[in-house]
Amino acid sequence: MKSFRDILYLFTCIILVSGIISCGGGGGGSSSTPLPPLQTLKTNSVRVIQMGDNWTYSATDVLDNGATTLSLTGTIIIQALNTTKTSPINATVYINQQTTGSWTDSSGTPYNTGGNSYYRQDVSGNMYDSGEGDGATDKWINNPAAGEILSISSPLTVGGSLGGAVTYSDGSTETFSYNVVSTENVLTTAGYYEAYKINLVLTINYVSGSFTKAIITGTIWYVPGLGEVKGSAAISYYNGAPIVLSETMTYSLTSTNVTY
């Protein structure tokens, strides 16, 4: 899923600035106060994102390399910028979506992270990923030869699934799969939503840096007419065979300018 992968990419950026390791390259819980009115699903078709849309999340992240543990709390902002990106692979114009994070550790030390992703949607809401960037360099899908891959299939249905594999212009590869397992009611600061529960697995193979591979297993709660409202993931980073870093993350919607 697009924004879920964006948030995962942002969390991997934390490793670069935290110094914990050298690198180059479920549902709504209980509450003692009355729940707000439940916003039931209005559609199972994925909303077509518009320039200027934004979502803000509260988030936690814990990184452990076996010797040091770093615990962070912060805010993630995802926004569809008012600019576009054109792929050099297929000359197609894509939405430029930016994900930024502001974090602090237990001592109050600040960390700032960010990245961009490039994608398009058709009129049915189907989403096609094409590339991503870190603010300095971009990498683009060049396999499949079309220069893009279907990453969200619309409409969503319980029991539905999707998967795929890509190679980027820098030589790195990714494989992903997701399964829509159920609907659940999810409580967030932004509201109380009926959402699709989706399990996802993403494997990234790097071509340089301290990591050779990352495996992400996660769950998101997704409202097709709004976006992601909650998520969690466990991430294992490898340097050859051994795991050199483990990471756990959570995030929950606090506000959005998208009307639902």
N, C-alpha and C positions, 0 to 999 in steps of 0.2 A: 504494500500500500504506500502511496506516495508520501504523505506527510509523516507516516511512521518511519519510513526509511530516512527521511530528512532528519528526524529527531535522533535516530541512531547514529547518523553521520556526525551530527553535532556533538553527541556524547563522546565519540571516538576522538574528536578534536580536543576534548578536555585533557586527554593523555598528553598531548603535545605541549600544553602550557603548564601542566601541574607539576612536572618533574618527578612523578612517581616511577616513571620508567623512560629510558631513552627511546626516541622514536623518530624516524625520518620519513619519509614517505606518507483482583476481579470485581467485580461488580460493586455497587454502592453498599457500603457497610452500614452498621447500625448507628443510630443517632439518638441522643436524649431529647432533642427538640423535634417538633412535628416536621415531617417531610414537606417540601414544597409540592405544588401540583405536578403530577407526572405528565411530561410531554411525550405522548405516544408517537410512534413512527407515523409520519405523514406520507412517506413514499419510500420505495426501495430503489429508486433510481438515483444514482450519484449526481449530486448537484454540480453544474458546470461552474468552475471557479472564475471569478471576475477580478480584473486588475484592481488592487486596493483592498481586497479581502484580507483580513488578518485574524489570528487566533493567538491568545496568550495562555500559557500553562504554568502552574507551579510544578516544580520538579525536584527530585532527589536523585543522587548518584553516589554509589560506593564503589571504589576501585581498590583492589587488593593484589599485590604482586608477590605475596608470601612473606614479605618482610615488613612492608608498610601498607597501612590502610588509609585511604583518603575519603572522607565523607563530605559531600557537598549538598547544599540546598540552593535553589535558584529559580529563575524565571526564563522561560523559553518563549520567544515570539516568532511566529511564522507569518509571513506576509507575501502576497502576490504583488510584485513590484509593478510600477507603471512603465517598465521597460521590458524588452523582449531579447531573446538570444537566437541567433541563426546557426544551425548546425553546419559545420564544414563538410559533414559526411553526406547529407541529403539536401542541403540548402533550404530546409524547412524552418519556419519561424516558430519558436517555442516560448511559453510562459516562463518568466524568470522569477522563481520563488526563493525567497531568502529566509534562512533560519538562523536566529541569533540567540545566544544565551548569556546571562549574567549570573555569576555564582559566587558563593563564599564558602570557605571551610570553617571548621569549628573555632579557629583562631581569628576569623574575620578577614583572612586574606582573599582578595577578589580575583576572579578569573573571568575572562571574556572570550567567547568562542563564536564561530559562525561558519556558514557555508551556503551555497546556492545549488539549486537543482532546476533542470530544464525539462519541461513536459508539455503536452498538449492534450486536449479532450475533444471528442466528437460530440455531436448534438445529443447522443444518448447518454453521455457522461463517461463513456469508456476513456481510460487514461493511458497515455503512452509516454514512457520515459525515454529521454534521449541523451542526457548528459548531466554533469554536475561540476562544481568548481569550489575552490577554497578561498576565493578572493584574489588569487594571484594567477592561477592556471586553471584551465578547464580540461575535462576529459569527456570524450563523446563515444557513444556506442558505435562500433564499426562492424560488429557481428551480433545479431543478424545484419545482413547487408543493407537492409532498409534503413538502418541507423536509428531504430527505435524498437521498443518492445511494449506490448500490452501489460500494464502493471496493476490495473484495477478493471474488472469486468462489471459493467452495469447492465441490468439491475442486480442488486445483491439478493441472494436467497439462501436460506438455511440449507446446508448440504453442498453449497457451491464451493468451487475451488479453482485455483489458477496457479501456474508455475511457469518458470522459464529460466533461461541462462543467457548471459551477455558477455561480450569482450569489449573493453574500452580501448580508446586510442593510445593509452599509456601501457597497454599490455595486461592490466589487471582484469580479473574476471569476477562475476557474481552469478550465483544461482539463488532462486527464491521460490517459495511456495506458500500459499495460504489456504486456509479452510474456514468457511463460515459455519460455526458449530451450533449457534443458538441465538436467541435474543434474551437480553437481560435488562433490568432497570438499574441505572447507574446514577449515583449522587455525586455532583461536583459543585464547586463554588458557583459556577455559571448557571446551574439548574439541575433538575432531576429528569433524566432522559431514558426512554426505551431505546436500546441500541443493539446493533448486531455485535456479537462476540466473535472475534476472528483470531485464530492462531496462525502465526507466521514463523517461518524459518528462513534465514538469509545467511549465505556463506560467501565470504569475500576472500579472494586470493590476491595478495599483494605482490608487486614486482620489485619493491625496494623498501628499505626501512628496517626497523627492529622486529616487525611482525611479518610472518609469511602467510598467515591466515587468521580470519575471525569468523566465529560461528555465533549467530544471534538467534535465540528462540524467544518469542514474545507473544503477548496477547494485547489486542487493542479492542476498544469498544467504539464502534463507528456508527454515526447517525448519517445516513446518506444525504439528507437535505441540509446538513449542517457541517459535518466533518468529524474528526476524531474528538472524543470527549474524555478518554482516559486510556492509559497504556502502561505496560510494564514489560521488562525484558531482562534476560540474563545473557551476558556476552563473554565468550572465552577467546582470548588472543593467544596465538601460537607463534613460536619461533622454531620451525621444524616440528618435531614431535611434541615437545613439552608445552604445556600451558604456561605462559609467562605472566599473564594478567587476567584476572576475573573482574567482571563488572556487573552490577545490578542497578537498574534504573526504574523510576516511576514518574509519571506525569499526569496531570489532571487539569481540565479546562477551567480557567477562571473568568475569561471574558472573550468576546468576539464581536465584530461589527456585522456579522452575517445574521440576517433576520430569519428566525425559524418559527 
